């Protein structure tokens, strides 16, 4: 089984499309799609991104024409557009999706304080999002388990998922707080992976952040062991549990302005970190034209 794991799309249509183009160009065969929340917020294409995600979850035939129209609007080569659309169609009815804090805020289910730019983007999204997409976001759970594979999906943590705690380093979690063999989570917009054992935390597990971009609050042991690996093995031995973050599709903050995603191969017991290029300058222009904060536009091209 090959899982595509994506998170924090944040209404960035071009970034989301680039993931499917990358998968097509690499001839990747995906069996299931795991989406870890924050489909909307920050960006200017919440309805288009919701339409694609809804199709991945439900395979709704009525959305095919809508998706085709949405992709045609992007600044992408026509041949690539066809390949993107075809690849999206191949994944219909294959997704498991949970909600993120921005999704919850847009539908009025969360009232926590947000940063200034984030709050403006939420209010903007509320004005433009369609009713069918509001119903869709309302239908999403805060966490999901795939019992057969020992996988749990959360946006931040499985304990009080509605709190949306930032897991920025290995001190935030411990073995007892991870309820499945593998917990996939997003929220920080930084790819990372931690291995926990019953005896002690193994900080030699992969941290997919270049050393010059490491969070200053990381443990010294983590800084010393950090490597920017593109893939790592998932052994799933007794007494081991993983916490894995694929980073952000639509607004990365690891210093790499590309759409970030992961592939988990259960047969090979391996997780791959991937990055897809797209026209960040065009997306920056769209954000500014929508009169959203400059910071949100600038993050697209800088990846921070």
Secondary structure, 3 states (H helix, E strand, C coil): CEEEEECCCCCCHHHHHHHHHHHHHCCCCCCEEEECCCCCCCCCCHHHHHHHHHHHHHCCCCHHHHHHHHHHCCCCCHHHHHHHHHHHHHCCCCEEEECCHHHHHHCCCCCCCCCHHHHHHHHHHHHHCCHHHHHHHHCCECEEEEHHHCEEEECCCCCCHHHCCCCCCHHHCCHHHCCCCEEEECCCCCCEEEEEECCCEECCCCCCCCHHHCCCCCCHHHHHHCCCCCEEECCCCCCEEEEEECCCCCCCCCCCCCEEEEEEECCCCEEEEEEECCCHHHHHHHHHHCCCCHHHHHHHHHCC
